[in-house]
């Protein structure tokens, strides 16, 4: 079952535009429109899970199905799933011709997910019990080698 329903896409686009995009994407892939939308949403969920699973119980959020109780879903996560899914659909049609509005919405969602992962914003999801401080690559962490202390490898006498 899907996390997002087709009418959830009205957060970002009209259903007429969505149907047009799904039709074009289905022509490119030879899948049905429903399968194309499902694949796009699953890809969007995987992207969001990659950002948030380090800190949040995101799997519990994605277990909430659209058909069960759509009002219990996190609105920010839902919007990001929709925007990422629309971006993925456009990438399926023509990766060099993604509308600027769609690309900016996708980038904004990824920035929000990154800020949530670092704990800079609270997105209203339960925090994992074992979550740790997130360190971004290139931060102040320095790695220093320990000096090599075993001098026997430099000995010319193989018997010692």
Secondary structure, DSSP 8 states (H G I E B T S, - for coil): --SS-GGGGGGTS-HHHHHHHHHHHHHHH-S-HHHHHHHHHHHHHHHHHHHHTTTB-HHHHHTS-HHHHGGGS-HHHHHHHHHHHHHHHHHHH-TT---HHHHHHHHHHHHHHHHHHTTSS--S--B-TT------TTSS----------GGGG-S-TT-
